[in-house]
Amino acid sequence: MIHRASFHFSYRLPVARSAQVLQVCRYTKATQDRFVSVNVRPGGYALVSIRREPVNSMNLTMWEQLLETLTTLEKDQVRGVIFHSGLSRPVFTAGNDLKELYAPASSQERYHKFWSVSNTFLARLSNSPLVTIAAIKGACPAGGTCLSIACDYRVITADGIMGLNEVALGIAVPAKWIKLMANVIGQAKTDKLTQFAKMVKAPEALTIGLVDEVVQDEKELLIQAEKVMENLLKLPDPGRQITKDILRGPLAREWADEKWLKDEAETAWKMLSLPSTVKALDGVFARLSKSKV
């Protein structure tokens, strides 16, 4: 059974593009560290699979690959993209790799690059001319939630859970992530979710507008996401793209501003370098180690 918010479309589907399946190597060099793969479907949209075992934690390499992939897709003859997890376990992505946030194991230079690449991707995604859909399987905290709400449409499995829960790890939620969530679900709901690291299950996420549809399980997820994409692509692109830019352009451009990225990276690094933050992350690593025993 599918639960959804109400959307109605009455435009006719434009002439179909020729079917094509593109190999991953068209987008980037194939290596053993390849975490993002692309399959262009008949109808002119792409499936982007994210797979980094065990839980799709998002390190610098993954963010670089996501940015590179989006850049290439926007130049290619596709009109939409669906992001989904390639893992067998019920995880969309566990969010940022904590090793990238742990100051003793990183450096200011690396963190600045990590911050810049990840937020440039998210800013670009939020105002991409493509129709963007997140097909969310299971757990989707922190960075996974931000990627999802940067998309135009979100479908989640019934066992899914979402939230910008960085505060639970002892760190602040990035400012533009908060603004994006507020734009999607409103200031009051964002206030409670971010300040108190609240994670919401699929039914509540649907109720508050964090997602647009809930499907029963993984088997239905991509099927429904592709049906939604085909329906959304019945709309002609120009008017939709201009309207999207009116809605999202101001935040996206502010978000991707180089000076802002640099200043925020410096502020965030100072926070991550605080003994209290390091101690909090030490506690998270300890809990994760115990859970593996």
C-alpha positions in Angstrom: 0.0 0.0 0.0 1.2 3.5 -0.9 0.5 6.5 1.2 1.1 9.9 -0.4 0.5 13.6 -0.3 -1.9 14.9 -2.9 -0.4 15.7 -6.4 -2.2 15.9 -9.7 -0.7 16.3 -13.1 -2.6 16.8 -16.4 0.2 17.5 -19.0 0.8 15.1 -21.8 4.1 13.2 -21.9 6.5 14.8 -24.5 8.0 12.6 -27.3 10.1 9.9 -25.6 13.8 10.1 -25.9 15.6 7.1 -27.3 16.3 4.4 -24.6 19.8 4.3 -23.4 21.8 2.6 -20.6 25.1 4.4 -19.9 28.0 2.6 -18.2 29.5 4.1 -15.0 32.7 4.7 -16.8 31.1 7.4 -18.8 30.8 9.5 -15.7 34.0 8.7 -13.8 36.9 6.4 -13.9 36.0 2.9 -12.6 38.0 2.1 -9.5 37.6 -0.1 -6.4 36.7 3.0 -4.5 33.7 3.8 -6.8 30.7 4.5 -4.5 28.3 6.0 -7.0 27.0 4.3 -10.2 24.6 5.6 -12.8 22.0 3.9 -15.0 20.1 6.1 -17.5 16.6 4.7 -18.1 14.3 4.9 -21.1 12.3 8.1 -20.7 15.3 10.3 -20.1 16.1 10.0 -16.4 18.9 8.4 -14.4 19.1 6.1 -11.4 22.0 7.0 -9.2 23.0 4.2 -6.8 25.0 5.0 -3.7 27.0 2.1 -2.2 29.7 2.3 0.3 29.7 -0.6 2.8 28.6 -1.0 5.4 26.2 1.9 5.8 26.9 4.4 3.1 28.7 6.8 5.4 29.6 9.8 3.3 33.3 10.6 3.1 35.1 13.1 0.9 35.4 10.6 -1.9 31.7 9.9 -2.0 30.8 13.6 -2.0 33.2 14.2 -4.8 31.7 11.4 -6.8 28.1 12.7 -6.2 29.1 16.2 -7.3 30.9 14.9 -10.4 27.9 12.7 -11.2 25.4 15.5 -10.9 27.5 17.8 -13.0 27.7 15.3 -15.8 24.0 14.4 -15.7 23.0 18.1 -15.9 25.1 18.3 -19.1 23.7 15.0 -20.6 20.4 14.5 -22.2 18.5 13.6 -19.1 15.7 15.4 -17.4 15.6 13.8 -14.0 17.5 11.7 -11.4 16.6 9.3 -8.7 19.0 8.7 -5.8 18.8 5.4 -4.0 20.9 3.1 -1.9 22.7 0.2 -3.4 23.1 -1.6 0.0 21.4 -4.8 0.9 20.7 -3.6 4.4 17.9 -1.1 5.2 20.0 2.1 5.0 19.8 5.0 2.6 22.9 6.6 4.1 24.1 6.9 7.6 25.2 10.5 6.9 28.6 12.0 7.0 31.5 9.7 7.8 32.4 10.6 11.4 36.1 10.1 10.6 35.8 13.3 8.5 34.5 15.2 11.5 36.9 13.8 14.1 39.6 16.5 14.4 42.4 14.3 15.8 42.2 12.0 12.8 41.8 14.8 10.1 43.3 18.2 9.3 42.0 21.7 8.8 42.9 21.5 5.1 41.1 18.2 4.5 38.0 19.3 6.5 37.8 22.5 4.5 37.7 20.5 1.3 35.2 18.0 2.7 32.9 20.9 3.8 33.2 22.7 0.5 32.6 19.7 -1.8 29.7 18.3 0.3 27.9 21.6 0.6 28.5 22.6 -3.0 26.9 19.4 -4.1 23.9 19.9 -1.8 23.5 23.5 -2.9 23.6 22.5 -6.5 21.2 19.6 -6.0 18.7 21.8 -4.2 18.3 24.0 -7.3 19.2 21.5 -10.1 17.4 22.0 -13.4 16.7 18.2 -13.2 13.7 16.7 -11.6 15.2 15.1 -8.5 13.8 12.3 -6.3 15.2 10.6 -3.2 14.1 6.9 -2.9 14.8 6.4 0.8 15.3 2.9 2.1 15.3 2.6 5.9 17.6 4.7 8.0 18.4 8.2 6.7 19.9 10.5 9.4 21.9 13.8 9.2 23.5 14.1 5.8 21.2 11.6 4.2 18.2 13.7 5.3 19.8 16.8 3.9 20.4 15.1 0.5 16.8 13.9 0.5 15.2 17.3 1.3 17.4 18.9 -1.3 15.5 16.8 -3.8 12.1 17.8 -5.3 10.3 14.6 -4.1 10.9 11.9 -1.5 9.5 8.4 -1.3 10.4 6.4 1.8 9.9 2.8 3.0 7.6 2.1 5.9 10.6 1.3 8.2 12.4 4.5 7.3 13.5 7.1 9.8 14.9 10.6 9.1 16.2 13.8 10.9 19.0 16.3 11.2 20.3 14.7 14.4 23.8 16.2 14.5 23.2 17.6 18.0 23.0 14.0 19.4 26.6 13.6 18.3 27.7 16.8 20.0 28.0 19.0 16.9 25.8 21.7 15.5 23.5 21.3 12.5 24.9 23.3 9.5 23.1 26.6 9.1 22.0 26.1 5.5 20.7 22.6 6.3 18.5 24.2 8.9 17.2 26.8 6.4 16.5 24.1 3.8 14.5 22.0 6.3 12.6 25.1 7.4 11.7 25.8 3.8 10.4 22.3 3.4 8.5 21.7 6.7 8.3 25.1 8.4 10.3 26.9 11.1 8.4 25.5 14.1 8.8 21.8 13.2 12.4 22.4 12.1 13.1 24.0 15.5 12.1 20.9 17.4 13.7 18.4 15.1 17.1 20.1 14.9 17.5 21.5 18.4 16.6 18.2 20.1 18.0 15.8 17.5 14.6 14.2 16.8 14.4 11.4 14.3 10.9 10.9 12.8 9.5 7.6 11.5 8.0 7.3 8.0 4.3 8.0 9.0 5.2 11.2 10.9 7.6 12.2 8.1 4.7 12.0 5.7 2.4 14.0 8.1 4.8 16.9 8.5 5.8 17.0 4.8 9.3 15.7 5.2 8.5 13.0 2.6 5.8 12.8 -0.1 5.0 9.1 -0.1 5.4 6.0 2.0 5.7 2.6 0.4 5.5 -0.7 2.3 8.9 -2.1 1.5 12.0 -2.0 -0.6 10.4 -4.0 -3.4 8.0 -1.1 -4.0 10.4 1.7 -3.5 12.2 2.1 -6.9 9.0 1.0 -8.8 7.1 3.8 -7.2 9.9 6.3 -7.5 10.1 5.6 -11.2 6.4 6.0 -11.6 6.5 9.3 -9.9 9.4 10.4 -12.1 7.6 9.5 -15.3 4.6 11.5 -14.1 6.6 14.5 -13.1 8.3 14.5 -16.5 5.0 15.0 -18.2 5.5 18.7 -17.3 7.6 20.7 -19.7 10.9 21.7 -18.3 11.2 25.5 -18.9 8.4 26.7 -16.7 9.2 24.2 -14.0 12.9 25.1 -13.9 12.2 28.9 -13.7 9.6 28.3 -10.9 12.1 26.1 -9.0 14.8 28.8 -9.3 12.4 31.4 -7.9 11.6 29.1 -4.9 15.1 27.7 -4.3 17.6 29.8 -6.1 18.2 32.5 -3.5 19.2 29.9 -0.8 21.2 27.8 -3.2 23.3 30.7 -4.4 23.9 31.9 -0.8 24.8 28.3 0.1 27.3 27.8 -2.7 29.0 31.2 -2.2 32.8 30.6 -1.9 33.3 33.1 0.9 30.5 31.7 2.9 31.8 28.2 2.4 35.3 29.2 3.6 34.0 31.2 6.6 31.7 28.4 7.7 34.3 25.7 7.3 36.7 27.7 9.5 33.9 28.1 12.1 33.0 24.4 12.0 36.6 23.3 12.3 37.0 25.4 15.4 33.9 23.7 16.9 35.1 20.2 15.9 38.5 21.0 17.5 37.1 21.8 20.9 37.9 19.3 23.6 34.2 18.9 24.4 33.4 18.1 20.7 36.3 15.6 20.5 35.1 14.0 23.7 31.5 13.7 22.5 32.7 12.0 19.3 34.9 9.7 21.3 31.8 8.6 23.1 30.0 8.0 19.8 32.9 5.8 18.5 32.9 3.9 21.8 29.2 3.1 21.5 29.6 2.1 17.9 32.5 -0.2 18.8 30.4 -1.9 21.5 27.5 -2.4 19.1 29.8 -4.4 16.8 30.9 -6.8 19.6 
